[in-house]
Amino acid sequence: MRLPRSLCVALAAICSTLVFLGSISAAFASAYNARPKLVVVIVIDQFRGDYLERYRDQFVEGGFRVFLERGAYFTECNYDYANTRTAPGHATLFTGTYTSGHGIVANDWWDPQKKKRVTSVEDDTTKLVGHPGVGASPHNLMSDTLGDELKLATGGKARVFAVSLKDRAAVLPAGFSGDAAYWIDPKSGDWITSTYYRPDLPEWVRNFNGSRRAEKFRNREWKDSDGNIFGSTAPRNGKDGTPAGFYDVVGSTPFANDYQLEFAKELVLYEKLGAGSATDLLVISLSANDILGHQVGPDSPQMRSMALELDRQLAEFFGFLGHQIGMANVWMALSADHGVAPLPEFAKTLRLPAANLDAKALREQINSLLSKKYSKKADFLQDLDYPLAWLNEDAFAGHFSAHQESEAEADVGEAMKQVGLAGYFTKSQLARGETPATEIGRRYAHSYSPEGGWYVIGIPSPFHVGITKGTDHATPFSYDTHVPLAFYGLAFQPGIYRTHAEPVDLAVTLASLLGINAPAQATGRVLTEALQPTHRSFSVPATAPAGGTQ
């Protein structure tokens, strides 16, 4: 039936207005006037890029499906570097550059001045708040972050927070100017921070800890929807014979994600995120997946259950955001800091050349080879965080008249090849840019950092991990580099995108949409293919063209 012309005109005007208003939402997003009110970035520690497809049919409404069906989902997102560890991954996501730009080469490294290993965020000039101990800060970062640029652009009006069970996964995303980074004391589960951010815990955090929220997750069984028991948080002793702490007992279960998201909700409420005159940023790095994944691998029923539980937990958290702030006022991004290798014992059942290696034994073999070469027994290799070797500079003293570091590193690299690694790059090579013009060469070039004294990055064989039991990540192979990348919000064009994407694109894309500068060292690109088209303003005509609408 042909509709009356007057009604057609009215409908055309309404549709045009709705399209125009929709374009305003995308085109006029701005951090300066709190459009959106809040950006939430979810980082899942050790969440491989294939998980979203593997479990897609089992996800509930409102969890991961928000990104898969109503968001912009990039299926082919890979890190373009080799040092796929937690600290470098989080630094990469929020600086928009790789280790060669942000400087974080590993979770921890050998400090030749202090003669000990130091973590990527520990800072002797600070103290912990909420627990005794040395504090943490982003002082090792060589670039600012998305949150820092948000702060700079808004004159400090934007509020920036990061939450994780791990210090490095909270501190590095929060950047230099974050209002606070919160992580837990591994033993008690209490939330703590550093004097770098503030001199004491705010009252709401003290109340959260004082109400002993962590205790309700102890003495519980982890069951899947079919009633299968996958774990328990009953008290047990650790390897040293003392009672294991919250991190070890609860951390590898879905209850750890419940605990983190409870804390994140309190933060949103008490810090009044999304209620200011500028866009706020909240980063939530969920650690449980990594703690569990090292033990059971990516193909286990426990990992499936963890993913499905997290789906439900995220659905509930997104519902909270919708109620508290309104999802029309929220943008969200989803990614991971790295993937993980298949469990070698599982991979071998499929006739893949996989292996668990003993990094301690490999280090002893390398030291033995070097002792024979130099006719001197010494610990030439200070540590081996497979496949990354840290050298003892003092042990090489007097063996070279010039270029001592480069020659020492080359000798270590050759010894590493003799014990089974496929190849190596020395720190000196990387500093000089001496890598082949290949994909693998570029990934190792992106892994360079001036930190950490002398070191050699070994090239492992695929499916070989440097621990005797379980599995690991720290390679340039797809199982470690492939991670999800997805966005949700009015600024994004929903769809599945199979174009090339990298984690460095996350910060750059969000910065562009917010109208702020990208982080100083950023190398990522704006993912324009996933953005809503912007329209010039126009007036709706008083009359529509001749003809009706069927």
N, C-alpha and C positions, 0 to 999 in steps of 0.2 A: 504494500500500500504506500502511495506517495504521500509524504507528510506535507502539511501546509507550509508555504514559503516563509511565512513569518516565524514559524517554529524552527525551520532550518536555519534561519538567520540567527536566532537566539542560541541554538545549539552550537553553531559555528563559533559564535562569540565566546560562549562558555569554554569550549574546547581550546580556543586560541588563548584565552586568559589562563587556563590551567597549564598549558604548555609554557606560556610566558612565565608564570609563577614558578613552575618547576625549574626553568632555566635560571631564574634569579637565585634559587637555592644553590645551584652549582656555581654560577658565574660570580656571585657576590659573597662566597665564602671568604672569611677573613679572620685571622687570629686577633686583629685589632678591635673587633667588635663582637667577639665571642660567637662567631659562626664558623664552625660548630662550637657548642659550649665545652665539649670534652672530646679529646682524642684518647682512645684506649688501644694500646698495643699489647697483644697477647703473644708471648714467646714461649714455646713449649720446648723444654730442654730435651734434646735427642728425639725429635719427632720427624721421622723420615717423610719424604715427599710422596711416597706411595701409600701411606696410611689412609689418607682421605679417600682415595679410590678403593682401597682394599676393604674398608668397612662402611662405605657410603650407604649401602642398602640397609644397614643396621642402625644408622643414626636416627635420633628422635627429631621432632620439629623444634626449631629454636636454638639448637646448638651449632654444630659445624655446618648444618644446612643453611644457616644464615649466610655464611660465606659462599657455600657451593651453589645455592639456588637464588639468593638475593644479592650476592656480592660479585665482585670482580675477582676471579680465581685464576691464578697463573700456574699452570701445571708443570712448566719446564723451568723452574727456578733452581739454579745451582750456584753455590759459592765458587768463585774463580780463584781459589787459593788452596794450599795443601794442608795448612795447620788447622784442621777442623776440630778445634777444642772450644770449650764453653766461653772462656774469657775473650778470645779473639772473635768468636761468633757474635757475642753481644756487643762488643765494640764496633764491629763491622755494621751491624744493623742500624746503629744509631749515629755513627759518624758518616755513613755513606761511602766508606772507603775500606780498603783492606789493610792488612798489617803494615805494608809498606807506607801507608798513610797515617795510621793511628798508633802504630808502635807496639801493640799488644801481641806478642808472638806465641804465648802459651798461658796456661793457668798459673804457672809459677816457673821460675828460672833460677839459674845459679848466679849469685851476686859475687863477683870476684873480690870486691872491696870488703864485704861483710863475711866472706868465706862461708856462705850458707845459701840454701835455697830461699827465695822470697816469693810471696804470692804477687799476682798482678796488681793487687789493690792495697796491700798492707802499707801502712804509712806510720813510721816511727814518731812522727811529729803529732800524731793524734792518738786518742784513746777511745776504747769502746764506751758506749753509753748504754747502761742497762746490764752490763757484765764487765768484770775485770779483763784487761787485755789491751794489746796494741790495736789501734783503730785502723780505719781504711779510708781511702780517698781515691779519686781518679787521677792522681798526680802523674801516673805513667802514661796517660793518654797524650798523644801528639796532635790531636785534633779535638775541636769542640764537637758537640752533639746536636741532634735535633732539638732537644730540650733547652740547650744553651742558646741556640738561635731564637727560639720562641721567647725566652727570657729577654734577650737583647732587643728583639723587635718591639716588645710590649713594655719596655722600661721596667721589667721585673713584675709586671702585673699578672702574667700567666703563672700558674702554679704547676710545678713538675715534681712528680713522685715516682719511685720505683720500688717494687716489692718482689722478693724471692726468698727461698730457703737459703740460697748461697750468697755470700757477700759480693763476689765478682759479678753475679748476674743482676744485682740491684745497683751497685755503685757505678758500673760502666754505663748502663743506660741512663742513669740520673744525670751523668755528666758533671761538669764543674759547678754549675749554678743551681742544681736541683734543690728543691726545698728540703727533701729528705730521701734517703735510701734506707729501706728497712730489710733486715734479714734475721735469721733466728740464731740463738745460741744452740749449737748442735746437741748439747746434753739435755737442757731443760725444755727446749722448744720456745722459750720466751723470745719476743721480738726485741731486737736491739738496733742501734745505729752507731754513728761515730761522732766524735766532737768536731769533725770537719763540717758537719751539717748543723749541729746544735749542741748546747752544753748539757741538756737533760732530755728525757723522754717527755713528750706531751702527756697531759693528764689522761687522755683517752687511751693511749698505748699502755700507760701504767695500769689503768683499770682493766684493759684487755688481759694483760699478763697476770694481774692480781686475781682475776676471776678464774684462773687456772683452766683456760679454754683448751690447752694442749692435753690435759688429763682425760678429757672425754673421748679422745681418740686412742687411748691405750686400752689394752685388754679387750680388743674387738677382733672378730673374724672377718676376713675379706672373702666375700662370696660373690659369684657371678649370678646372673638372672636365673640360671638353672640350678642354683644351690651348690655348685662346686666350690670348695674351699681352696683359695689360692695363697692364703697367708694369715698371719695373726700378729697382733701388736701386743701380745703378752710379754711381760718382762723376760729378758734373757741377758746373758753375759756376752760381752764383746770378745775380740781376739785376745785382748790383754787380760781377760778374766774378770774385769770389773763390769758392773751393770751397763748395758748398752744404752745410749742416749736416744732422745726423740728422733734425731735425724736418721739413725740406723734402724730403729724399730718401726717407726711410722713412715719414714721418708719414702720407702719403696712401695707404699700402698696408696690407693686412691684417697685415703683419709688425709694424706698430706695436702692434696689439692683442695679438699674441703676446708682444711685449716687455713691455707693461704687465701682462698676466696672469701672466707669469713672476715679475715683481717682487711682485705681489700675493700669490702663493703663498709666496714667501720671507718676506714680512711676516707672514702667518698663522702660519708655522712658528716664526720666530725671536722674534716678539712674543708667541707662545703665545695667540693669540686664541681665545676659546671655552674657555679653561681656568681662568678665574677664578671668583670667587664672585658676580659680577654679569654681566649681559648686556653684551657688547662690540658695537661698531658699526664696520663697514668700508664705506667709500664708494669705489667704483671708477668714475671718469668716463672713458669711452673716447673719445679725441679723433679718431681716424683718419677716422671717418665725415664729420666736419665739414671737415677739411682737404681730403678728396677731393671732397665734395659741392659746394663752392664752384666747383670746376673743371669738373665734368662734369654736375651736376644730378641730380635724384632719379630720372629715368626712363632712365638710361644702363645699358648692360650692366655697366659697372664698379661701379655702385652695387648692382646685383643680386648680383654676385660678392662684394662686400664684405659684404653682409648674410648671404649663405650661408656665407662663411668665418667670420664672427662667430658664427653659429649653432653651427658645429662647435667653435669655440674656447670658447664658453660651456659647451657640453656637457662638454668636457674639464675645464674649471674646476669645474663643479658636481660632476663625478665626484671631483675632488680634495677638495672640501669634504666630500662624503659619506664618503670614506675617512678623512679627517683628524678630522672632528668628528662626522659622522653627520647625515644630512639631517633626521632627526627633531628635531635640536637646533638647526636653522638656520631662520630666516625670511629670505626674500628679497623685494625690491621692484625693479621695473623701470620706468624712465621716461626722458625726454629733456628737454633744456633748451630746445629749440625745434625747429621743422621747417625747411622751406626752400621757396622759390618754384621753380616749374618753370623750366628753362632758357628764357629768352625766345625764343631762336631756334627751339627745339622748339615752344613754345606757339604761336608765330606760324604754324607749319605747320598748326595746327588752327584757324586764323583767330581766335585769341584776341588781344585788343589788348595785347600784351606789348611790352616795350622794355627795352633796356639803356641806362642813362643815364650821363653823365659828371659825377660829383659835383664834380670840380674845375672844370669849365666852368660848372656851375650856380652854384657859389659865386662865380665871377667875374662872372656875369650879375647875381646878387643885389647884389654889392658895387657894380656899375656903376649899377644902379637907385637904390641908396641914396645913392651919390655925387651923382647928379643931384638927388635930393630935397633933400639937405642942402647942395648947392653946395660940396661938399668931397670931394676924392678920398681915400679911406681904406679900410682893410680892416675894414669894419664887422662882417663875418662872419669870425670867427677861424678857424672850421673848419666843414665840413659832412660829418658822418658820416650820410649819407642814410638816413632823412629827418630826422635830428636836427641842428639848427643851433646852434653855440656862438657867442655874441656877444662882440665885443671891447668891453668896457665903456668903455675909455678913448676909443674913437673917437666915442662918443656924448656925451662930456662937453660941457656947455654948451648942448646943444640943447633941453633941457627944464628948466623951472624947478622942477617937482615931478613925482612919479611917473615918474621917469626910466626906471626899468627896464621898467615895464609898457608905456609908450609906445614905447620902443625895440623891445621884443619884438613889439609889434603891427605896427610898421612893417616889421620883418623878415618877419613872417608874411605880410603883404600882398605883399611882394616875392616870397616863395616861391610864392604863388599865381600871380603873374604869369609865373613861369618854368615853371609846369606842375603844381605840387602841387594836390591837390584841396581842401585846407583846412589848418588848423593849430590848435594850442593853445599858448599861451604859458605859460611857467613861472608867471608872475603869475596867469594865469587858473586854472591848476591849483591853486596855493596857496590861492586864494580859494574853490575848489570850484565854479568857474563852468564846468560842463560840462553838456550837455543830459541829460535823464533818458532816455537811449537806451542800447542795448547798446554802441555805439561810444563814446558819451560816458563810460560807466562804465569802459571799457577804458583810455581816456586818463587818467581820474582815477586809476586804479590805477598809472599810469606816472609819477606825480609823485615827485620827490625834491628836497629842499632843497640838494643838492650841485650842483656844476658851474657856479657863477656864473649868468649869464643864458643862457637857452636857449629855443628854440622847437622843438616836436615837430611836424613836418609830417605831413599825412595823404596818403600816396601813392595813386596809382591802382592797382587790382589788377594784378598781373603786371608791374609796373614795378620794376626794381631799380637801385640807384645805383652800379653798376659797369659798365664798358664791355665786359667779357668775363666769362662765367661767370654765376653767380647768387648770391643773397644771402637774408637773412632780417632783418626788423626791422619787421614790420608787424602789424596786428591781424587779418589775414586767416587763414582756416582752414589754408592750407598752411603757415603759420608757427606757428599756435597749437595745432594738433592733434598730440598726442603720445601714446605708449602710457602706460598706467598698469596695472600688474599686480602681484599679490602671490602668494607661495607660502609655505606652512608650515602647521603643524597648526591654527593659529588661524583659518585662512581657509576659507570654503566654496567649493570649486571651482565654476567656472561662468563664463559670458560675461554680463557686466552691461552693459546699454545705458542705464543711468540716468546722469544728469548727474554728472560728476566733474571735478575740477580738480587740477592739480599741488599746490596748497596743501593738499589732503586727505591727501597721503602722510605728512607729518610728524605731523599730528594723529591719524590712524588708528593709526600705530605707537606714538605716545605713549600713547594710551588703552589699547591692548592691553598695553603694558609696565607700566601702572600708574603712569606718571609725568606730570608736567605737560606740556602742549603748550608750544611756544616762546611767549615773552611777547606777541608781536604777532600770533600766529596767528589766521587768519580761516577756515581750512578746516573741513570737517565730518568726523566719524567715518563711514566708509563701512560702516555697520552692516549693509547688505544683503548684504555679502560676508563676514560673520564667522560662524564656527561658532556654533550656538546653545549657550548655557550652560544647565546643568541643576542643580537643587538636588540635594544629596546625598540618597540614599535607600538603603534596605536591600533586597536582593533577597529576595522572599518565598520561604518554604520550599516552598510548593506553587504550582503554576500553576493557572489556571482550568481547569474541566472541558473536555474536548475535546482532540483530538489535532491533529497537524500532518500535512497531506498531503505 
